[in-house]
């Protein structure tokens, strides 16, 4: 698993260009992040492609604080091995060029960036109450996975409900155990339970595994899942 999560500030090396790749023009944004948490990393390259590159470029400037969810990858560049994170999601935190960013966003009638509304990111430790279930939503829709964990951070939260659904729930569940440290990117919501009690919870969009992860169980579950899918494909053919 090469998924990572970092929070930090940008240097002044912010590069944007439109590259012609196999006859298709693709916008590229590359920034250098000085990460402060969950661990210190100096000078990590962050790259965004296509619509995300165009969207976030006007908001960013030297010193901007951002949170990055993405995949760590290594590749050859001009004879050297380069390590970088290809961003899946970016969250704007502080020292953002809102005036320029909003001007460009309104020109293209684009949605608001991820720092607004009910979007949150949290780093915490999984408690012992890990609930996982698979159920059917009807014959046409097949099985649906549901995972709920309680996340604790000693600084400011105790037992926040994290809801994970679908394929992300199915993939994440075997890796998690009591004491696993994870980061979650998602949307916070408040709802009424059938008992009348109000519940605050976060629906996860992305998860990064940080510490104390059950890698052995998770990888075994991944292999079993791949074998099952392969058998089902052979049977269908």
N, C-alpha and C positions, 0 to 999 in steps of 0.2 A: 504493500500500500504506500504510494508516494504522495498522498494528499497532505497538504500542509496549511497552516494558518499562522499569519504574522500580523502584528500591528507595529507601525513605525512611521518615520518621517521621510519625505523625499529630499534627495539632493537636488541641485540645480540641473542635473543631467536628465532632462525630459526630452525624449526624441519621438517625433511623429512623422510618418511618411506613408505614401501609398505605393505598395510594391506590386509589380506585375508578376504573378506566379501562375505558370501554365496557362497564360493567356487571360487570366482573371485578375483584376485590380483588387488588392486587399489592403485596407488600412492597417497600419501597425503602430502601436504605442509601446514605448519601452521607457521604464523609469527605474531609478536606483533607490532601493529602500534601506534605510538604517533602522532595523527592527529593534524594538525594546521589549516586546513580550509576545508570546509566552517565554521566549528566550532571546538573548541578544545575538543579532546577526548583522554584520557590517557589509554594506554594499551589495545586497542581493538584487539581481536583475529581475524585474517584473515585466512581463509582456502581456499585452492584450491585443486581440485581433478583431477586425471587421467592425460591426456596429458598436461593440463595447469600446474599441479604440477611439472611434469618432466621438462617441458620447462623452467619455470621461476626460478627454484631452483638454477641453476648454476650462474645466474646473481646477486643474492641477497646477501647482506652482511650487517653487522652492520652499521647503518647510511644511508642506501639506501633510497632515497626519491622516493615514488611511489604514483600514483593515483589509487584508487580502486572504481570500480562500482560493486555492489553486492546486496545481500538480507540479511537483519538482521534477525537472527533466535535465538531462545532460546531452549536449550535442557538439559536434565539431564546427568551429567557426574560425576561418583563416588559420587552420593548422593547430588551433588550440581547443581544449575541451572547456566548454562554457556551461556553467550551472545556472539555471534560471527557473522561475516559477511562471507557468502559464496560468493566468488568473481565470477562475470560473466566476468569481463574484468580487466586487470591490465595494467597500463602504467608506463614504467620505465622513471624516470626523471633525478635524479642526484645521484652521488656517487655509480654508478653501476659497478659490476665486469665484465666489457665488455670482457676482455681477456678470462676468464674462460667460460663465457656464450657463446661467439662466437665459442670457441673451441668445446664445446659440441653441439652447433647448427649445425656446419658444419659436424660433425661426423654423424648426423642423417638427414642431408639435409633438415632441417626445415626452415620455413619462418622467416623473420626478426621479432623481437619483436615490440610491438606497439608504441615505442617511435620514430620510424624512419619513413621516407617517409612523407606523407601528413596527418598523424594522429594527431588530436588535441583534447583537452578537454577544455571546457569553462564554466564558471559560470557567469550568467547574469540575467537580468530582462526582461521579455517579454513586448513588446510595444503594442500599441492599434491595430496595423495592424495584425490581426490574420486571416489567410485565410485557409479555409478548404473546400475540395470538394471530392465527391465520383463519380467515373465514371466507365463505363464498358470498358474493353479491349477486347471485343468479348464475345460471348455467352459461349464459353468454359472456359474462365478465370474468369467470374463473376465480381463483383465490386472491385474497387481498390481505396484505400483512399490516399489522399494527403493533407499534412498540411504544411503551411509555417508561421513562426513567425520571428519577428525581435528582436534580442537580444542585450541588451545594458549593458555595464559594464563601470562605470564612470572612471575606471583606464585607459582603453586603447582602448575601442571599442564603436562605436555608430551604432546601427541598423544593425548588421551583420545578413544576411539571414540564417535561419536554416530551412533545408528541411527535412521533416519526411514523410516516405512512408509506405504503407501497414498497417499491424495490429498495429504497433507501433503508427502510426498516428491516427487510429480509437480509440485506447485505450486512448491516451494522450489528444486528443482535448477537451473533456468535462471538464477536470480538469484545463485547462489553462484559464487565464484571464489577462487583462492588469495589470502589476505589479507582476505577478507570478515570483518567483525566482527559476530558474532551473539550473541544470548542464547538459551539453551535451558532449557526447563522440562520435566522428565521424571522417569523412574525409573532409578536405577542398579542394575545387576545384575552378578553374576559367573557365568560359565558355562565349561564345559569344551569346547574345540574337538576336532575329530576327531584332531588331532595329540597330544592330551593336555595341551596348553598351556592355562592358565587365562587367561581374558580378562575384563577389567572394561570395561563399556560403559554408556552411557546411552541409553535408548529415549525419544525426544523426543515430547512431547505438544503443545507449542507452541513456535514459533520467532519471534523478532523480529529484523528486519534493522536493524543499527545503522550501520555504516560500510562504505565500499568495496564496495558492492553493484552487481552488473551489471544495472542497471535496464533498459537497452535490450534486452538479450537476454531478460530476464524478462518484460517487457511484450509483446515480440513473441511469445513462447511462449504467453502468456495469450490473445492475440488469435487465434492459430492454433488453440488448444484450443477457444475459443468458436465459431469458424467450423466446426470439425470436428463439435462437438456439434450445431450448428444443422443441418448437412447430414445428419447421422445421423437427427435428428428428422424432417426432411422426408421422408427415404427410408422411415422406418418408417411414416409416416402414408400 
